[in-house]
Structures are given as C-alpha cells and as structure tokens.
C-alpha cells in the first residue's frame, strides 16, 4: 500500500505507523482465536 504524504504531516513516520498497525491487527487475530478456543473448550467441558 502506498501513501502520498504530500498533503499530510511531513514529520509523520508512515513506515512505523504501518508496523504498529500490522502488530495491532496480528494481536487482534490471535486474541480472537484465543477467545474462540476458550468458548469451544467451555462448550465441551461445561455442557
């Protein structure tokens, strides 16, 4: 994905922003998977 920084803040570090966003998305995926795993385990063990 390419970003044109000509209209934005020149001090913004777009590469760091992309790394941070990627880490956030990766963490959200792992957390969603963990929650799904916990729910499946609860359904098996408690029902």
C-alpha positions as a Markdown table, in Angstrom:
| # | Residue | x | y | z |
|---|---|---|---|---|
| 1 | Unk | 0.0 | 0.0 | 0.0 |
| 2 | Unk | 1.4 | 3.4 | -1.0 |
| 3 | Unk | 0.7 | 6.6 | 0.9 |
| 4 | Unk | 1.2 | 10.0 | -0.6 |
| 5 | Unk | 2.5 | 12.2 | 2.3 |
| 6 | Unk | 2.5 | 15.4 | 0.3 |
| 7 | Unk | -0.8 | 16.6 | 1.8 |
| 8 | Unk | -0.1 | 15.3 | 5.3 |
| 9 | Unk | 2.3 | 16.0 | 8.1 |
| 10 | Unk | 5.9 | 15.6 | 6.9 |
| 11 | Unk | 7.0 | 14.6 | 10.4 |
| 12 | Unk | 4.8 | 11.5 | 10.4 |
| 13 | Unk | 6.7 | 8.2 | 10.2 |
| 14 | Unk | 4.4 | 6.2 | 7.9 |
| 15 | Unk | 6.6 | 3.1 | 8.0 |
| 16 | Unk | 6.4 | 3.0 | 11.8 |
| 17 | Unk | 2.7 | 3.6 | 11.5 |
| 18 | Unk | 2.3 | 0.6 | 9.2 |
| 19 | Unk | 4.4 | -1.6 | 11.5 |
| 20 | Unk | 2.3 | -0.6 | 14.5 |
| 21 | Unk | -1.0 | -1.2 | 12.7 |
| 22 | Unk | 0.2 | -4.6 | 11.5 |
| 23 | Unk | 1.1 | -5.6 | 15.0 |
| 24 | Unk | -2.3 | -4.4 | 16.3 |
| 25 | Unk | -4.1 | -6.5 | 13.6 |
| 26 | Unk | -1.9 | -9.5 | 14.3 |
| 27 | Unk | -2.6 | -9.3 | 18.0 |
| 28 | Unk | -6.4 | -8.9 | 17.4 |
| 29 | Unk | -6.4 | -12.0 | 15.3 |
| 30 | Unk | -4.6 | -14.0 | 18.0 |
| 31 | Unk | -6.9 | -12.7 | 20.7 |
| 32 | Unk | -10.0 | -13.6 | 18.6 |
| 33 | Unk | -8.6 | -17.1 | 18.1 |
| 34 | Unk | -7.9 | -17.5 | 21.8 |
| 35 | Unk | -11.4 | -16.3 | 22.7 |
| 36 | Unk | -12.9 | -18.8 | 20.2 |
| 37 | Unk | -10.8 | -21.6 | 21.6 |
| 38 | Unk | -11.9 | -20.8 | 25.2 |
| 39 | Unk | -15.5 | -20.8 | 24.1 |
| 40 | Unk | -15.2 | -24.1 | 22.4 |
| 41 | Unk | -13.4 | -25.6 | 25.5 |
| 42 | Unk | -16.2 | -24.2 | 27.7 |
| 43 | Unk | -18.9 | -25.7 | 25.5 |
| 44 | Unk | -17.2 | -29.1 | 25.6 |
| 45 | Unk | -16.4 | -29.2 | 29.3 |
| 46 | Unk | -19.5 | -27.5 | 30.7 |
| 47 | Unk | -22.3 | -29.0 | 28.7 |
